[in-house]
């Protein structure tokens, strides 16, 4: 024992006690915990999706939003708050305090453009708000929409480096994609996929489930470590399409919008001026291109458009109810008084329903027009489990009252969003409106100032980007204080804008045209809140100054190169290392649900699907492989002792059925699609190499088969087919399913034909 060192290295770092040969010769020491100050507030950030500037009651709407209105009455409304005009970029800026191009999120996390600004992931040089708060002593929990991970990396094999638990959150429950079916969502708990806790028939809806989980997470934290503050990030799917709500909410809004979108805009506009949301004299922007006066619509189209708006309003109302449940819970547990609640929408109301509205978002993504007569015939399905609806442009423009354009555009209709800040203990003034210009990058520095924290200069050994936003805390007690924001650029899909010193220059870009051909508009925002008086010709010097400032900001924050390629085009290009790069895919039963961004790229390509099965009896049947939902997809299954393939083209189903019954015992059950032209082909069925059925498939989707992914041996969530009930799990033995896919769309026969 005399040869031992009296002070061996500590396995856990610095040690201020004494280590001897035995316990009796040693002095223990425990590091002192460094708790946050006792009065450190909790933080709740609530993100709504695609909710327009005027869509909350407290911002001018007559949609019932009493819970959000109560937050506004007890807090502050910001009427000059801006986002990035798209979901993933806004979330990246919201959680980092940096501009979205700078952190690598120029558009959606589904895509990697090949340039630093468009990696579809948040750089590690931008530590997130939950990372900083967790390391400072907060419990951190995220519930709801994430959409900040490369979507090909959201499979059960990861990598998990951009999932919520790897970017600062300790708990997570929600969905990882851009959108999901609210009755059949693709859910993830921490780092694994899970099934919804109950069915729509049992009363399930995603918004309620998310708030249930948020309450559970906070209950766990409060019960065990009440002395610790928490950060809850609650990002609803609402009111992104599909617009879905429980039946009682749908019925509540019957007839509420029969007056049409023009009257609705006028009413909201007048209400906004009366309540001080808009300065006196603010004009109502003219109709957007393509928006028809409501009174000129045919009666059937009026009824359809009104029903689509009713579903949207019902979804917002239903979400508000559950926000109210969360607030009641915080009040009941004594946490409300010292909780900073920030509520915002991620962008303006969406144009993605098209001119006439939609019952199928996959149609929009593939640029396929929907049949109006068929939509009218399905009018009673709107808002239910049987439709994925989105409202038309006219209602989206009403949501963005009084502004021009929509989500994806850099006019105010796309970037001006509602913001509410609520903090009973900390706000010196409440039930007031603030008009200072601010941006989503300003949320993080505001919270850091209120919490007494600093953004780290180096995090995990990586030098950090500076925070780009400015704190809004100065506005809390000073309604008339001038904005501290100097400038803010905007860019999305080639649309561009710059705000500086009360002026804004903005260019609408027509996709596929030269950027140099874009016409810049100029508005003096201090006197022209709704961008109605274009001063570009009257003030050419001011316009040139603003455009020059845009290019300075673009260079400073990594905006270049400009890119107007849309989602559908970009989604067809897999990232390096993506599982979609292969042409052969082998899947085994028991595999976790595979998200849509990682499935075999069979869209508009020749391909073959072979299921290796062993059936003990003719009664063995069920799904072999399924992809998609009620809107689009395909399924290969056995029923009534026959092999069936169904292709769901936006609700129209093309089926190929075997002409004879299947043999008992081992068999290879194959579907083969052979292209006969662009977006069409012939489907063939084979049993152990023997042809058993063939049918033309006259239409296939060119780019995108929907947001819902793939299952082996069953059909989970929203059904791919109406030919069976439930999951219809295969009851025989399924060894594996093998896909062989053409290397590109030109390859009609990428493999040796079976016959």
Protein Blocks (a to p, Z undefined) as FASTA:
>chain_A
ZZpcfbdcdfebpafbdcdfblklpccdddddddddfklccddddddehiafklpfklop
abdcfklmmmmmmmccdfkbccehpaklmmmmmmnopafklnopabcfkbcehiaklnop
acfklccfklmmmmnopacddedjfklacfklmcfnlpaklgmklnopabdcddfbfbdc
fklccddehjaccddfbdfknopafklmmmmmmmmmmmmmmmmmmmbccddddddfblcd
cddddfklmmmmgoklmnojmlmmmmmmmmmmmnomacghiacddddehiacfklpcfkl
mmmmmmmmmmmmmmmmmmmmmmmmmmmmmmmnopmmmcccddddfbdcdfklojnopabf
klmmnopacdfklmmmmmmmgopakbccdddfklmmmmmocbehjehiabfklmgccddd
ddfklmmbghiacfbdcdfklmmmmmmmmnopacdfbgghiacdddfbdcfklmmmmmkl
ccfbfbdcddeehiacddeehiacdddddehiafklpccddddfklmmnopaccklmmmm
lmmmmmmmmmmmmmmnopaccdfbdfklmmmmccehiaklpmbdcddehiacddfklgcc
fehpacddddddddfbfklgcdfbdcddfkbccddddeehiacddddeehiacddddfbd
cdedjdddddddddfbehiacddddeehiafbdcddfbccfkbgcjbdcdehiaehjdfb
fkbgcjlpafbdcfbdcddddfbfklmblcccfZZ
